[in-house]
Amino acid sequence: MKYHRLVIAAFLVMLLPLSSGLPTYATETPGSQPSDAKKGDVKWTCPMHPHYIASEFGACPICGMDLVKLESDGAAEAASEGQQRTAIVVAPETLQTMGVRIAKAEQTSFGRIVRSFGRISENERLQTEMSARTEAWIEDLRIRAIGDAVRKGDLLFTLYAPEFIVSQRDYLEALSGQSRTRIQSVETRLKAFGMQKRTIAELRHSREVMEFVPFYADRDGTVTMIDLRPGSYVKRGTILTRIQDYSQVWLMVSVSEKDLSFIEPGIPARVTFPNIPGREVFAKVEYVYPTIDPATRTGQVRLVLDNKDGQLRPGAYADVAFEVGTEQRLAVPSEAILKSGGARYVVASLGGGRFEPRTVTTGLISGRWTEIGGEIEAGDDIVVSGQFLIDSESALRESFRKLERLQLPLSLLKLDSAQFAMVDHFVDAALYLHETLTDGYQVEPKFLDPAIEVKTLLWPAFQHTRLAFVMEDAVKAIRDAQAAKTDSEVKAALATLVDAVAPWIREGAPDHYREKKIALWKDDGSARMWLQLEGRELNPYGKGSSSMISYSQPAPEEGAASANAAAEEMPSTKPKTMPGHQH
């Protein structure tokens, strides 16, 4: 029999808003469909799962609660009431004094920003390396050290090599014989030894053997490697010099593996340099390397930067911001957005000196633009300077309105049937915790989840009322109950939960809970309270004496029960009763 009671109790807690006997507070009778449900324009929803909409009355397929009529106007107004702000009128002369500047919300093309860093390196495409293709001796050396600047066509050095002497004589003989095949063959041999086209042309023109073959620079640049001296002997394959053109450089950017998939050639990037304050360069991705560094988990992306003034030096670092996912977005200047209490606002200009703060949601930020959504449309006039003064005036009026709501007694709050059913989940949670203690079974945390969801659903409408304190304290107590490991922790959570909901039960809706036969009890020894159905008293805190609290009596001082939660339980002064919850 005990087992059946536990199974039935758990099942009812999971399905009904008040599992221990408290039905849904709604105008419809459970199990019967109101007559106006047949009308095609009537919709039904679940108080705990408002995203579920049905065209006919019935039960929620998620939690089993009876559906209630969807109140399209009242619920929406209540939900947004806490977010509305007051429109004000500002005189023209005051606007001029405040320095108000107006702009328009407009469609702007930008995307998400991926930030990284990079290192400047030489552009390998602008690099010339000269090596010896035959054994030779350096004669006239015009470049002497790293850093020497050269221009295209400048003489770098001359070489003496026996192969050059022999090949030149063969070339001149071929020219005299005018054998095209022989001329091309010998010319190919000269090129194979490294003789430049310009030098071959000079040889063809002069028809004289050059004892010392000249070598010229084929681009403007700077000597970055040289290990030669006049008269030096060089072997075949020896690197003679390297010339680098720094008019363009590469920026090798390390991009996180998770962001690399967004980067592709042609993506724009903004580059700044810590060592050159104020300098900003715009470039595009030239190449994305196909490998990932296993040590850093980054990939390499290459950009090409112009460097006419030579200020970008290889080895220096740069900060890079890639703009990916570029598309048209509704945006406003970032300075137009105000932050207040976790919400975002812009001040809309309605014309004629009228201004109204409007709630917006913010998205991507790019430069001076911020993507927005919400109560602003493309073309709307918004304030981008001076809006702080306008919003302060509006917020001050709004604060007075919120203060009035906060002082409003719980008994004067207006809740519709769906909202009332949600608040009943807190009472249901208290009844469930009482039953786990008196019937001796463990708390199932998932059975308390619906009560925690209540705060999220009701907060927008009641965050500035006394009901907000009830919800906050109740949710904290319920979370403590879900984490409880011992009976003493469950008892402490129950006491805190009943402390939280007692003002709502006694002041907010006493007739409702009296009709549902919900009784409020207090343990005389510890002053901790609990809720149960009317009937024989079942003290969850021990065997001590207890007394029922009338709804017309003042509630115990807030925190009294919590202060005594860990106190030792008093001896019983009443006859011992049978354990178990009587349904």
N, C-alpha and C positions, 0 to 999 in steps of 0.2 A: 504493500500500500504506500509505504514511504517512497519507494522507487517511482511509482506512478505519479505521485505528487510532484516530485522533482522534474520529471520529464515534461509534464503539463506546464509547470511554471516556466521552465526554460523556453518551451515552444511559444508560450504567450508573450514572454518578454521580447522575443525576437520579432514577433509579427505585429503586436498591437502597441499603440502609443502609450497606453497605461496598462501594463500586463497584469497587474494585480487587482484589476477590477475597475479601473478608470477608463471609460470609453472616450473616443475622440470628441472634442468639443466642437461640434459642427451643427449646422441647422438641419442637416439631413439625418434621417433615422437609418442606422446601419442595417443593411440587408434589404432595404426598400429604396426604390429609385423615385425621386421627386418627379412630379408631373411635367415640369418644364424641361426635363432632361431630353424629351423627345424633339425639342426644337433644334433645328440644324445649327443655329448660331451659338449654342451653349457648349462650352468646352469644360473639361474636368482635368484636374491635376492632383498630384500627391503633395501634401504639405511638406514632407521630408525630401522629396525628389521633384522639385518644380520643373525640371527639364522634361519630365514625362507628361505628355498631353494626350488626352483621350477624348473622343467625341461622345462617349456614353459613360454613364455612371457605373462604377464597379470598384474593384480592389487594385491597388498598385502591385504590379508584378514583381517589384523589387523588394518591398518590405511588407506588403499585405495590408497596408492601411486603406481605409475607405477613402475614395477620391472626394474632393470638394470642388465646388464651382470655381472656375478660373475667373478671378475678378481682374479684368484687364486694366481698369482705370485706377481703382483704389490701391491695389497692391503696388502698382508701379509708382504711384505718387508717394506712397509711404516709403518705398525703398529708396527713392531719390530725395526724399525730404531733407535728409541729413547732408546732402551734397549741394543743395541749391544755395546760391548767394544772392545778395541784394543789388539791384541796379540802382545807380545814382545819377544825378544831374549835376554837371559842373559848369559854372558860368564861364563865358568866353575869356574874360579878363583873367580868371583864375587859371584857365588852361595855358594861357601864354606865360604866366608866372611859373607854372609847374614845368614848363618845357616839354609838353606832351608832343610826341612824334608818332605819326600814324603810318603803318605799312599794311600790305595785303598778304593774306595767306595765299600761296600760289603753288602750282605744280612745279616741282624742281627735280632735275635728274641727278641723282647721286646714289651711292650704295654703301655697303658695310665697309668699315675700315679694318684692315689687318695690319697691325704694327709689328715691326721687327727692326733688326739692325744689320749693317753691312760693313764691309771693309773694301776700301779702294785698292785696285790693283792695276797693273799695266794692261793696256789693250794689246793682246797678242797679235791682232791683225795689223797693227802699226809698228811692228818690230822687225828689224833686219839683222840677220846674223851672217857674218862673213867668215869662211873657213878656208884653209889651204887645201887645194886639190892636187898639189904636187910638192915635192921638196923644193924649198926656196929660201932666199935670204931677204930680209927687210932692208931697204935702202932709204929712200926719202920718206920719213915718217912725219906726217903733218899733225896727227892727233897724238897726244901724249898722256892724257889722264881722263879718268871717269868724270863726267860732267862737262866735257868740252862740247860746245854747241856746233852743229854742222848744218849746212844748207844743202839742198839737193844739187848735185853736180860738183860739190867741193872735192878736191883731191884729198884722199885719206892717206895713202902710202903707195910706194912702188915696190915691185918684187923683181928679184933676179932669179930665173930658173932656167937650167939648160933645156928642159922640154919646151919652154916658150920660144927659145932661140931657134931650135930645129923646126918647130911647127910653123913659126912665122916665115921661115925661108921656103918651106913647102907651099905655104899659102901664096906667097908672091910668085912662085913658079907656076902655080895653078892659074893665077890671074893672067900671067903672060901667055900661057897656053890656051886660055879662054875655054877650058873644059869645064862646063857647068857642073858635071858630076864630080870631078876632082875638086873643084872649088868648094862645093857643099860638103864634101867629105872632110877636107882639111878644116873648114870653118867649124864643123861639128867637133873636131878634135880640140880646137882652141877653146870652144865653150866648155868642153868637158874638163879642161885644165883650169877653168874659172875665169877666162878672159871675158870681160863685159862687152856688150854689143857696141857701146860707144868706142871702146878701144879698138875693136875689130874694124869699125868704120874709119877711124883715124889711120889704121894700118893700110886699109884699102886706098885711102886718099893719098897718103905720103909715099907709099911703095918703098918704105925703108924699115928694116928690122929694128924693133925697139929692144935695146939691151935691158932696160928696166921698165917693166910693164906697169902702167898706172892703174889704180883702183879708185873709183869715185863713189860718193854717197848717193844712194838712189832715193833718199827722202830727207826732209828736214827732221831734225831730232837732236837727241842728246846721247853722247857715248855713255853706255851703262856698264860696259865690260871691255877691258883692254889689258893685255899682258905682253906688250911688244916694246922693244927698244931698237933704235937704229942699228942695223947689222945683225939682228937676231936671226938665228937659224930656226926654221919651222918645218915640222914634218907634215906629211900628208894627213889630213883630218884635223889638224890643230885649229881651234877656234881663234880667229884673229881679233875680231871686235864685234860688239853688238850695239846697234843704234836703236833707240826707242823714241817714238813720237808721242809726246804727252798732250797733244792738242785734244785728244779724247782719251778717257779712261774707262775702265770697267768698274762697276760696283757689284761685288759679290755679296748677295744678301742671304742670310740664314733664316729660313722660314720654318716654323713649327710643322711637324708632320701632319697635324690635324687641320692646319690651314692651307697646306700645299695644294690640296685639290681645288681650291678656289682661284689659284694663280695660273694664268695662262699668258702666252705671248700677246702683247698689245695692251695688257692691263695698265692703266695709268698709275703712277706712283709719285708721291711728294717726298723729297729728300731734304733733310736739314743736317747741319754739320755742327757738332759740339765745339769744334775748334775754330769755326768761322761764324760767330753769332750774327744772326740776321740774314744769312745767305740761305736761300730756298731754291731748289731746283726741281723742275717737273720733268719726268722721263717716263718711258714705257718699258715694259718687260721685253727683253730681246730673246731670252732663252731660259727655259726651265730644265735643269739637269735631271736626268731620269733616275738618280740614285738617292738613297737616304744614308746619312752618316750614322752607323750603328751606335756610336758613343754618345752623340748629342741628340739623336732622333730629329734631326733637321735636314732639310733639302736645300740645295743651292739654286738661287735665282739670279740671273745676270741682267744688269741694266747698263746702258751706254750713256755716259755723261760728257757733255762738252766741257773743255778745260782750256779755253783760249788764253786765260791769264795765268795758268799754271798753279793756281791756288789749291787745287785738289791733288794731294800728294799720295801716292801709293802707300798703303799701310794705315792710313787714317780711317777712323770710324765715322759712320753716318747713321742717322735715324731715318727709317723708311716707313711710310704709311701707304699701303696699297688700297685702292678703292675697288671693291669687288661687288658683283651683283647690282650693277648700276641700272636703275629704272626710274620712271616718273613717280614721285611721291609728293603728297601734300605736306608742305613744310612752311615754317615760320622762322624768322630770325631767333636764334637761341636766347638772346637777351629778353625776348618778349614773354618767356615762360616764367611763371611764379610757382614757388613750392610752398605748400601750407598743409601741415598735418599729414604728410605722406601723399597728398593729392597734388595734381598739377593743374594750373590755371593759366589762361590768357585773358586779358581784358579786351573785350570786343567793343568797338565804337559803333553805336547805333545811330549816330547822327544827331544833330541838334544839341550837342553837349551831353548826350546820354551815353553812359558806359555800363557794361555788365560783365562781371567775371564769369567765365565759362570753364567748365571742367574739360580737360583734354587728357589723352594718353599720349605718351611720347615713345618714339621708336628710335630709328637710327639717327646719329649725329654726324654731320660732315661739314667741317669748317664752321661757318657761322650759321648753318641751317640745321634745324631739328625737325624730324618727321613727327607729325601729330595726327591724331584721330579724335573722334568724339563730337563735341558740339560746335566745331568750326568747319566751314566749307570753303572751297576755293573761291577767292574773290572777297571774302569777308575782311572788313577793316579791323585791324588789331593795333594795340598800343605797344610800341617797342621802347619808349622811354617815358619816364614819369608815371609808369603804371604802378609803381610801388605806392605812391601817394594815393592814387585812385583806389587801389585794392585795400589799402589800410582803412579808408573811409567805409568801404563796403563791408570789410571784415568786422569793423567795429559795430555796425548795425546788426550784422549776423550774430555776433557774440551775445548781444543783448537778447536776441531771439532764442539762442541756444540756452542761455541762462534761465530764461523763463520756462523752457521745456524741462530743464534739469530740476527746477523747483516744483514742477507739476507732481502732485501725489500719484502714487501707483494706481489708485482707484479711478483716476481721470484719464488714464491712457486708453486710447482706442485701438483695439486689436480686432482684426477680422477672424473668422472661424479658423482659417488655416494657420494664422499666427498663434492663436490660442492653443491649437493642437500641438504646435511646436514647443511652446513653453511647458505644456503638460509632460514633455519628455523628461524634464528635470525632476518632476514629482515622481514619474515612473521610475527613474534611476534610484531615487531615495527608497521607494517601496521595494525595489529589487535588492538593494544592499541590505535592507532590513530582513528580507526573506532569506538571503544567504546566511546571515548570522543566526537567525532563529531556527532555520531548518538544517543548518550544518553542512552546506555544500560550498564549493569554491566559486569565487567570482569569475565569470567568463568575460574577459575584457571586450570582446566584439559586441556583446549585448549592450554595452554602454556607448558604442560609437554613434548611434543616432542622436543621443543627447548632446554629444560634443559638436555635431554638425549644426545644431540649432543656433549656436552663437554666430556662426558664419552667415547663416541665412537671414537672421534677424538684425544683425549689427548695423547695416546701413540705415535701417528705419528707426532704431532705438538707441544708437550710440550716445546720444546726448540726453538721455532720460535716466531716471533711477533704475529702470529695468536693466540698463547696461551693467550696473554694479552687481545685480543679481546674477546675470549671465556670466560675468567674469569669474566671480567667486564660485559659482556652481561648476563651471567647466574645470577650474583648478582642482576642486575637490574630486570630481569624477576622474580626472587623470591620476590623482593620487590613489583612488580606488583601483584603477586598472593596473597600477604598478605595485599594489599591496601584496605582500608575501605572507603576512600573519593576520590573525583575527584582530589583534590590537590595532594594526594599521587600517584595516577595513572599518573598524569602529570609529577611529579618528576621522577617516574620510567621510563616513556617514554623518557624524556630528557636524563637520564643516559644511557639508552639502545642505543639511537641513537648516543650519544657521543662515545660509545664503538664500534659500527659497522661502523661509518663513515669512519675511516681509511681503512677498508676492502673494502667498496663500492667505495671510491674515488681512492685508490691506488692498491688494490688487483685485482679487476675485474670491472673497470669502464665501459668497453664496454658491458659487460654482463648486468649490471643493466640499462645502457642507452637503450639497446635494449629492455628490459622489461618495459621501460617507468616508471622507479622508479625515483621520484623527491625528492631532498633533500631541505628542507625549513628551514628558521631560523626566529624566532620571534625577531623583531628589539628591542623591549623593554627589554626582559629578556635574549636575546641571546640563548634561548633554541631552539634546532632543532627538526624536526620531518620528517618522511618519508610518502609519499603518492604517489598514481598514478598520472601521469602527467594530467593536466587539471586545473580546477578552484581551486585556493588556498583555503584550509580549515584549518584555524589556530585552533589547539586544545587547545591553551593556553589562548585564549581570543579574543578580538576584535581589538587588536592593529595591527599596520602595520607589514608586514613581507616581506621577499625577498627570492627568490630562489637562492640556492648556486650551482654554476657550478662545475662540477667534476674537472675542470682544475684549480679552485681557491684553495688556501691553506685552510685547515680546521681550524675552530676556535680553539683557544688555549684550550688544554685539561683541562677539569674541569670548563670552563667558564660557560657552561650551568648549571652544577650542583651547582655552587656557587650562581646562581641567581634563583634556583628552587623555593625558598620560597618568592621571591621578589613580591611585589605588581604588578599586571598586569597593563600595560600602557593603557591609553584611545585609542580608535580606531581612526585612521586617514584615514580609508578607508570606503567606503560605506558599510552599513550593508548587509550581504549576507544571503541567505536562508540556514538554517541548513540542515544537511543530507549529506551522502556520495554518490557521483555520480559514479556509476559503469559504 
